[in-house]
Amino acid sequence: MKRKNILFIVMDQFRADLLFGDLAQAAELPHINALMQDATSFRNHWSVVNPCGPSRASLLTGQYAMNHRSVRNGTPLDQMIPTVPVEMRKAGYNPMLFGYTDTPGDPRMLPADDLALRCYEAPMVGFDEKVEMRFEESLPWRKFLATHGYDVPTFNKFFVPQGPDLDGPTFYAKEHSDTAFLTDECLKTIGTMKDEPWFAHLTYIRPHPPFVAPAPYNRLCKGNDIPDPCPLDPEIAQHPLMIEANARAPITRFIQGWPDLADTPENVRTIRQVYLGMAAEVDTHVGRMIDFLKESGQYDDTLIVLCSDHGEMLGDHGGWGKSTVFDAAFRVPLIIRVPGGEFAGQVIDAPTETIDVFPTLLEFAGLETPTSVDGRSLYPLMRGQEPEDWRDYTWSELDFGEIPALPPGLPSSTLALEQCNLSILREKHLTLVHFNGGIPPMLFDHRDRGEAKNLANDPAYAGEMLRLTRRMLDHRMTHADSTLSSYAITANGPVRA
């Protein structure tokens, strides 16, 4: 039987509540919403680690960050770890990359002067990089803009809103945007492959900041009823990590050309509006991809996986970016359409994690899951056969240290690099955030005030603090790297548990 195609789309910094949550009422996402009606949607889906590089390392290895240890943008990934592109080659696919994976090369495998060790946005080993579309380089796109008559600026001025307004458009037209260009390049390639199965990993940088969008997307959602951000509780604002997170990620970091931008309610609303427009632009081009599949007769021969690497705070709890502890930074969408449209319109609320995508792709391709993988295939959930031992919590991690170390004055500057990390365990009602290095924990009860109140020191929750802390320890012990520990060497050869 002929192998099926795989279209694996990853959006960057796309929050789940754009599709199922408060922001959905203001979002303009007709194509993704239409896909949801023809696919399975996972509404309780979480990134197991932030930011971009680590989250994609987990997505493409199926491993928790505590195992792959590519924990910061720029931290190399061990080249011996099984990955999506390497495993897909075993099924006969040539895994094509349109975009980026933010995977720094393993310095043990390369000479010190190799150019791959000069850029943390390098493609993961095993991918066939069809077009270089890295955020800080994107040389083919910049050349494309120049050939269309644009005066291409330097990177630090590339995304400055044009005109006097915060929601001014980009200097380039919508048909020449990075999102449009990347979609065009992908369609050019797969458009010539109708007679052979293909694997395309299409990774959109949007709606990742800087917050600016081409017209008309920059003001597409201006008249919509956009919810205000969740306020930051004054007590939580004094937590050491909150002090550090807000110092390292002020609003001005996410807008080019506005160095004195004040974090006012009006400016926050404008940025949220622009973010929705950026998401709408991505939606338009996801729609183009789906239209191509239908028009070319490949829609029912293609597995479509649409997800995000992580979320974006967008002013919630006074924060920006994704290097924090709150749900908005970790909860992401996942939509899977299997060939033929089986399971269409299905919604799954069981807890799922980004590490589950890899084993799902492996099952689709008829491949065995390596022992290194921490995730589990989502096919049983889609078939309505939830395993009795399916997880009832989700797990995420964040390393907030930097190399070189940050200047004095921030909590992380007083800790060893190995201590600058945290773990999050989320049950249905309770969320525990445990910090290394003696930083105080956080406990949220979503039946009460949720993330607006830290209950870690409330005597009434002392028992739950102990139970959840022990559960965290159990999780780490259970999911320690099992790449080789799942094997035994016997007189009859290797035996896998």
C-alpha positions as CSV (number, residue, x, y, z in Angstrom):
1,M,0.0,0.0,0.0
2,K,1.3,3.4,-0.9
3,R,2.7,5.5,2.0
4,K,0.7,8.6,2.9
5,N,2.0,12.1,3.0
6,I,2.7,14.0,6.3
7,L,2.2,17.7,6.7
8,F,3.6,18.7,10.1
9,I,2.9,22.4,10.8
10,V,4.3,24.2,13.9
11,M,3.3,27.7,14.7
12,D,5.4,29.8,17.1
13,Q,4.0,31.3,20.3
14,F,0.4,30.5,19.4
15,R,-1.8,30.3,22.5
16,A,-4.4,27.6,22.9
17,D,-7.1,30.0,24.0
18,L,-7.1,31.5,20.5
19,L,-9.0,28.4,19.6
20,F,-10.6,27.2,22.8
21,G,-10.7,30.0,25.4
22,D,-11.4,33.6,26.1
23,L,-9.4,34.9,23.1
24,A,-11.3,32.7,20.7
25,Q,-14.2,35.1,20.6
26,A,-12.0,37.9,19.2
27,A,-9.8,35.8,16.9
28,E,-10.2,35.5,13.2
29,L,-9.2,32.0,12.4
30,P,-11.7,30.5,9.9
31,H,-9.4,28.0,8.3
32,I,-8.0,26.5,11.5
33,N,-11.5,26.3,12.9
34,A,-12.7,24.6,9.8
35,L,-9.8,22.1,10.1
36,M,-10.9,21.4,13.7
37,Q,-14.3,20.3,12.4
38,D,-12.6,17.8,10.1
39,A,-10.0,16.5,12.6
40,T,-9.3,15.7,16.2
41,S,-8.6,18.6,18.6
42,F,-6.7,18.2,21.9
43,R,-7.9,20.9,24.3
44,N,-5.7,20.0,27.2
45,H,-2.4,20.0,25.5
46,W,0.8,21.4,27.0
47,S,4.4,22.2,26.1
48,V,6.7,20.3,28.4
49,V,9.4,23.0,28.2
50,N,10.0,26.5,27.1
51,P,11.4,28.5,25.2
52,C,11.6,27.9,21.5
53,G,14.7,25.7,21.1
54,P,14.0,23.4,24.1
55,S,10.3,23.1,23.2
56,R,11.1,22.0,19.7
57,A,13.8,19.6,21.0
58,S,11.1,17.9,23.1
59,L,8.6,18.0,20.3
60,L,11.0,16.3,17.9
61,T,12.6,13.8,20.3
62,G,9.6,12.9,22.4
63,Q,11.7,13.5,25.5
64,Y,11.2,15.6,28.6
65,A,13.9,18.3,28.9
66,M,15.3,16.6,32.0
67,N,16.4,13.9,29.5
68,H,17.4,15.6,26.3
69,R,18.9,18.6,28.3
70,S,18.8,21.1,25.4
71,V,17.3,23.4,28.0
72,R,18.0,26.9,26.6
73,N,18.1,28.6,23.2
74,G,21.7,27.8,22.2
75,T,22.1,24.6,24.2
76,P,23.3,21.8,21.9
77,L,21.2,18.7,21.4
78,D,22.9,15.3,21.8
79,Q,23.1,14.0,18.3
80,M,22.7,10.4,19.5
81,I,19.1,11.0,20.6
82,P,16.5,9.6,18.1
83,T,14.5,12.3,16.4
84,V,11.6,12.7,14.1
85,P,13.6,13.3,10.9
86,V,16.0,10.4,11.6
87,E,13.3,8.0,12.4
88,M,11.1,9.1,9.5
89,R,13.9,8.2,7.1
90,K,13.6,4.6,8.3
91,A,10.1,4.6,6.8
92,G,11.3,5.9,3.5
93,Y,10.5,9.6,3.8
94,N,12.8,12.5,3.0
95,P,11.9,14.8,5.9
96,M,11.8,18.3,4.3
97,L,12.2,21.3,6.5
98,F,10.5,24.6,5.6
99,G,11.5,27.0,8.4
100,Y,13.6,26.2,11.4
101,T,14.0,23.9,14.4
102,D,16.4,26.0,16.6
103,T,18.6,23.0,17.1
104,P,22.3,23.9,17.9
105,G,24.8,21.4,16.6
106,D,26.5,18.9,18.9
107,P,30.0,20.4,19.3
108,R,31.4,17.0,19.9
109,M,30.5,16.0,16.4
110,L,31.8,19.1,14.5
111,P,35.1,21.0,14.2
112,A,35.3,24.1,16.3
113,D,35.2,26.4,13.3
114,D,32.1,24.8,11.7
115,L,29.6,27.4,10.8
116,A,26.9,25.2,12.3
117,L,28.3,26.1,15.7
118,R,27.8,29.8,15.1
119,C,24.0,29.8,15.0
120,Y,21.6,28.3,17.5
121,E,18.9,28.3,14.8
122,A,20.6,25.5,12.8
123,P,18.3,22.7,11.5
124,M,18.0,19.5,13.3
125,V,20.2,16.7,11.9
126,G,18.2,14.5,9.5
127,F,16.1,17.3,8.0
128,D,16.5,18.3,4.4
129,E,16.4,22.1,4.8
130,K,14.6,23.2,1.6
131,V,14.7,26.9,2.4
132,E,16.7,28.7,5.0
133,M,14.1,30.6,7.0
134,R,15.7,31.3,10.4
135,F,14.4,34.2,12.3
136,E,17.6,36.3,12.6
137,E,18.9,35.3,9.1
138,S,16.3,34.4,6.5
139,L,18.6,35.3,3.7
140,P,16.4,33.9,0.9
141,W,13.5,35.9,2.1
142,R,15.5,39.1,2.4
143,K,16.8,38.6,-1.1
144,F,13.2,38.0,-2.3
145,L,12.2,41.3,-0.7
146,A,15.1,43.1,-2.4
147,T,14.2,41.7,-5.8
148,H,10.7,43.1,-5.3
149,G,12.1,46.6,-4.8
150,Y,12.2,46.9,-1.0
151,D,14.9,48.8,0.8
152,V,15.7,46.0,3.2
153,P,16.7,47.2,6.7
154,T,19.0,45.7,9.2
155,F,17.5,43.1,11.6
156,N,17.1,45.6,14.5
157,K,14.8,47.7,12.3
158,F,13.2,44.9,10.3
159,F,9.9,44.8,12.2
160,V,9.4,48.4,13.2
161,P,5.7,49.4,12.7
162,Q,5.4,51.9,9.9
163,G,3.9,55.3,10.7
164,P,3.2,57.0,14.0
165,D,1.0,54.3,15.5
166,L,1.8,51.2,17.6
167,D,-0.3,49.1,15.3
168,G,1.2,50.4,12.1
169,P,1.9,47.8,9.4
170,T,5.2,46.2,8.3
171,F,7.2,47.8,5.6
172,Y,6.4,44.8,3.3
173,A,3.0,43.9,1.8
174,K,1.1,40.8,3.0
175,E,1.9,38.9,-0.2
176,H,5.6,39.3,0.6
177,S,5.6,38.5,4.3
178,D,7.8,35.8,5.8
179,T,4.7,33.7,6.3
180,A,3.6,34.1,2.7
181,F,7.1,33.5,1.4
182,L,7.6,30.3,3.4
183,T,4.2,29.0,2.3
184,D,5.0,29.7,-1.3
185,E,8.3,27.8,-1.1
186,C,6.6,24.8,0.5
187,L,3.8,24.7,-2.1
188,K,6.4,25.0,-4.9
189,T,8.2,21.9,-3.6
190,I,5.3,19.6,-2.7
191,G,3.5,20.7,-5.8
192,T,6.0,18.7,-7.9
193,M,5.6,15.5,-5.7
194,K,2.1,14.3,-6.4
195,D,3.3,10.8,-7.4
196,E,5.6,10.2,-4.4
197,P,4.8,10.4,-0.6
198,W,6.4,13.3,1.1
199,F,7.0,14.6,4.6
200,A,7.0,18.4,5.1
201,H,7.8,20.1,8.4
202,L,6.5,23.6,7.9
203,T,7.4,25.9,10.8
204,Y,5.9,29.4,10.9
205,I,7.6,32.0,13.1
206,R,4.4,33.9,13.6
207,P,2.7,35.0,15.9
208,H,6.1,35.2,17.6
209,P,7.1,38.8,18.3
210,P,8.2,41.5,17.5
211,F,4.5,42.4,17.4
212,V,3.8,43.8,14.0
213,A,1.8,42.5,11.1
214,P,1.4,43.5,7.4
215,A,-1.8,45.3,6.4
216,P,-4.6,44.5,6.7
217,Y,-3.8,42.0,9.5
218,N,-2.3,44.7,11.7
219,R,-5.8,46.1,12.3
220,L,-8.0,43.2,11.3
221,C,-9.2,42.6,14.9
222,K,-9.2,46.2,16.1
223,G,-13.0,46.3,16.4
224,N,-13.3,43.0,18.1
225,D,-14.2,42.5,21.7
226,I,-10.7,41.5,23.0
227,P,-10.6,40.4,26.6
228,D,-8.3,42.4,29.0
229,P,-5.3,40.5,30.3
230,C,-5.4,38.7,33.7
231,P,-4.1,41.1,36.4
232,L,-0.9,40.3,38.3
233,D,-1.6,39.6,42.0
234,P,0.5,42.0,44.2
235,E,1.8,39.2,46.4
236,I,2.8,37.0,43.4
237,A,4.5,40.1,41.9
238,Q,7.0,40.0,44.8
239,H,8.0,36.4,44.1
240,P,11.7,36.2,43.1
241,L,11.0,34.7,39.7
242,M,8.3,37.2,38.8
243,I,10.7,40.0,39.7
244,E,13.3,38.5,37.4
245,A,10.9,37.6,34.6
246,N,9.5,41.1,34.4
247,A,13.0,42.6,34.5
248,R,14.2,40.4,31.7
249,A,11.1,40.6,29.5
250,P,9.7,44.1,29.6
251,I,7.1,45.2,27.0
252,T,9.7,47.1,25.1
253,R,11.6,43.9,24.3
254,F,8.7,42.8,22.1
255,I,8.2,45.9,19.9
256,Q,10.9,47.3,17.6
257,G,11.3,51.0,17.4
258,W,9.4,51.9,20.6
259,P,12.2,51.9,23.3
260,D,10.1,54.1,25.7
261,L,6.8,52.2,25.3
262,A,4.9,52.3,28.5
263,D,3.1,49.2,29.8
264,T,-0.3,51.0,29.9
265,P,-3.7,49.3,29.4
266,E,-4.2,51.0,26.1
267,N,-0.8,49.8,24.7
268,V,-1.4,46.3,26.0
269,R,-4.8,46.2,24.2
270,T,-3.2,47.4,21.0
271,I,-0.5,44.7,21.2
272,R,-3.1,42.0,21.9
273,Q,-5.0,43.2,18.8
274,V,-1.8,43.1,16.7
275,Y,-1.1,39.6,18.0
276,L,-4.5,38.4,16.9
277,G,-3.8,39.8,13.5
278,M,-0.5,38.0,13.3
279,A,-2.4,34.7,14.2
280,A,-5.0,35.5,11.5
281,E,-2.2,35.8,8.9
282,V,-0.9,32.4,9.8
283,D,-4.5,31.1,9.6
284,T,-4.7,32.4,6.0
285,H,-1.7,30.5,4.9
286,V,-2.7,27.3,6.8
287,G,-5.8,27.6,4.7
288,R,-3.7,27.9,1.5
289,M,-1.9,24.6,2.4
290,I,-5.2,22.8,3.0
291,D,-6.7,24.2,-0.2
292,F,-3.7,22.9,-2.1
293,L,-4.2,19.4,-0.7
294,K,-7.8,19.4,-1.6
295,E,-7.4,20.8,-5.1
296,S,-4.5,18.4,-5.8
297,G,-6.5,15.4,-4.6
298,Q,-4.0,14.8,-1.7
299,Y,-6.2,15.8,1.2
300,D,-7.4,12.3,2.1
301,D,-3.9,10.9,1.5
302,T,-2.2,13.2,4.0
303,L,-1.7,13.2,7.8
304,I,-2.0,16.8,9.0
305,V,-0.6,17.7,12.4
306,L,-1.0,21.4,13.4
307,C,0.4,22.6,16.8
308,S,2.5,25.3,18.5
309,D,5.8,25.1,20.3
310,H,4.6,27.1,23.3
311,G,2.3,30.0,24.3
312,E,2.7,33.7,25.0
313,M,1.8,35.7,28.1
314,L,0.5,38.7,26.1
315,G,0.3,40.9,29.2
316,D,-1.4,38.3,31.4
317,H,-0.2,38.5,35.0
318,G,1.9,41.5,33.9
319,G,4.1,39.3,31.8
320,W,5.4,38.9,28.2
321,G,7.0,36.1,26.3
322,K,7.0,32.5,27.6
323,S,9.8,32.2,30.2
324,T,7.4,32.1,33.2
325,V,5.2,29.6,35.1
326,F,1.7,30.5,34.0
327,D,-0.6,28.4,31.8
328,A,-0.7,30.9,29.0
329,A,2.9,30.3,28.3
330,F,2.6,26.5,28.1
331,R,-0.9,25.5,27.0
332,V,-1.0,25.1,23.2
333,P,-3.3,23.7,20.5
334,L,-2.9,20.4,18.8
335,I,-5.0,19.3,15.8
336,I,-4.6,16.0,14.0
337,R,-6.4,15.0,10.9
338,V,-5.7,11.4,9.8
339,P,-6.1,10.5,6.1
340,G,-9.6,9.8,5.1
341,G,-11.0,12.1,7.9
342,E,-11.6,9.4,10.5
343,F,-12.3,10.9,14.0
344,A,-13.6,14.2,12.3
345,G,-14.9,16.8,14.8
346,Q,-13.7,14.9,17.8
347,V,-12.5,16.8,20.9
348,I,-10.3,15.2,23.5
349,D,-9.9,16.6,27.0
350,A,-7.5,14.0,28.4
351,P,-4.1,15.6,29.3
352,T,-1.6,15.4,26.5
353,E,1.9,16.8,26.0
354,T,4.1,17.9,23.2
355,I,6.2,14.7,23.6
356,D,3.2,12.7,22.4
357,V,3.4,14.0,18.8
358,F,6.6,12.0,18.0
359,P,5.3,8.5,18.9
360,T,2.0,9.4,17.1
361,L,4.0,10.1,13.9
362,L,5.9,6.9,14.4
363,E,2.7,4.8,14.8
364,F,1.3,6.4,11.7
365,A,4.5,5.5,9.8
366,G,4.5,1.9,11.1
367,L,7.7,2.4,13.1
368,E,8.6,1.2,16.5
369,T,9.0,3.8,19.2
370,P,12.6,4.1,20.5
371,T,13.1,3.4,24.2
372,S,14.4,7.0,24.7
373,V,10.9,8.5,24.0
374,D,8.9,9.7,27.1
375,G,5.7,10.4,25.2
376,R,2.9,8.1,24.1
377,S,1.0,7.7,20.9
378,L,-2.3,9.6,20.7
379,Y,-3.9,7.0,18.5
380,P,-5.6,5.2,21.4
381,L,-7.2,8.4,22.5
382,M,-8.4,9.2,19.0
383,R,-9.9,5.7,18.8
384,G,-11.8,6.2,22.0
385,Q,-9.6,3.7,23.8
386,E,-7.9,5.7,26.5
387,P,-5.5,3.4,28.4
388,E,-6.2,2.9,32.0
389,D,-2.8,4.2,32.9
390,W,-3.0,7.4,30.9
391,R,-1.6,10.3,32.7
392,D,-3.9,12.5,34.9
393,Y,-1.4,15.4,35.1
394,T,0.9,17.3,32.8
395,W,4.6,18.2,33.4
396,S,6.6,21.2,32.2
397,E,10.1,22.6,32.9
398,L,11.9,25.8,32.5
399,D,15.6,26.7,32.8
400,F,16.0,30.4,33.4
401,G,19.8,30.6,33.7
402,E,22.0,32.2,31.0
403,I,25.4,31.7,29.5
404,P,27.2,33.9,30.1
405,A,25.7,34.7,33.5
406,L,23.3,37.6,34.0
407,P,24.5,40.8,35.7
408,P,24.2,41.0,39.4
409,G,20.9,42.1,40.9
410,L,18.6,39.3,39.6
411,P,17.8,36.1,41.6
412,S,19.4,33.8,39.0
413,S,22.7,35.7,39.3
414,T,23.1,34.3,42.8
415,L,22.6,30.7,41.8
416,A,24.7,28.2,40.0
417,L,23.6,27.6,36.4
418,E,22.4,24.1,37.4
419,Q,20.1,25.6,40.0
420,C,18.3,28.0,37.7
421,N,15.4,25.8,36.9
422,L,11.8,24.9,37.8
423,S,9.3,22.2,37.3
424,I,5.5,22.4,37.0
425,L,3.0,19.6,37.8
426,R,-0.6,20.4,36.8
427,E,-3.5,18.3,38.0
428,K,-7.1,19.0,37.2
429,H,-7.5,21.5,40.0
430,L,-4.0,22.0,41.5
431,T,-0.7,23.2,40.0
432,L,2.6,23.0,41.9
433,V,5.6,25.0,40.7
434,H,8.8,23.8,42.4
435,F,12.0,25.9,42.1
436,N,15.5,24.8,42.5
437,G,18.1,26.8,44.5
438,G,15.9,27.5,47.5
439,I,13.4,29.8,45.6
440,P,10.0,29.5,47.3
441,P,7.4,27.2,45.6
442,M,4.0,28.2,44.2
443,L,0.7,26.4,44.5
444,F,-2.4,27.3,42.5
445,D,-5.9,26.0,43.2
446,H,-8.1,26.5,40.1
447,R,-11.2,26.0,42.1
448,D,-10.3,29.1,44.0
449,R,-8.4,32.1,42.5
450,G,-6.2,30.0,40.4
451,E,-3.0,31.7,39.3
452,A,-4.0,34.8,41.1
453,K,-3.2,33.4,44.5
454,N,-0.1,31.5,45.8
455,L,-1.3,28.9,48.4
456,A,2.1,27.3,49.0
457,N,2.4,28.6,52.5
458,D,-1.3,28.1,53.4
459,P,-1.5,25.6,56.3
460,A,-4.7,24.2,54.8
461,Y,-2.7,23.0,51.8
462,A,0.3,21.5,53.6
463,G,-0.9,18.0,52.9
464,E,-1.4,18.8,49.2
465,M,2.1,20.4,49.0
466,L,3.6,17.2,50.4
467,R,1.6,14.9,48.1
468,L,2.4,17.0,44.9
469,T,6.1,17.3,45.8
470,R,6.3,13.5,46.2
471,R,4.5,13.1,42.9
472,M,7.0,15.4,41.3
473,L,9.8,13.2,42.6
474,D,8.0,10.1,41.4
475,H,7.7,11.6,38.0
476,R,11.4,12.3,37.7
477,M,12.3,8.8,38.9
478,T,9.8,7.1,36.6
479,H,10.9,9.1,33.5
480,A,14.6,9.1,34.0
481,D,16.3,8.4,30.6
482,S,15.6,4.8,29.6
483,T,17.5,4.7,26.3
484,L,19.5,1.7,27.4
485,S,18.1,0.9,30.8
486,S,15.1,-0.7,29.0
487,Y,17.4,-3.4,27.6
488,A,19.1,-6.4,29.1
489,I,22.0,-8.2,27.4
490,T,21.4,-11.9,27.7
491,A,22.9,-15.1,26.3
492,N,20.3,-14.9,23.6
493,G,21.1,-11.3,22.7
494,P,19.6,-8.0,23.7
495,V,16.1,-8.1,25.2
496,R,13.9,-5.0,25.4
497,A,11.5,-4.6,28.3
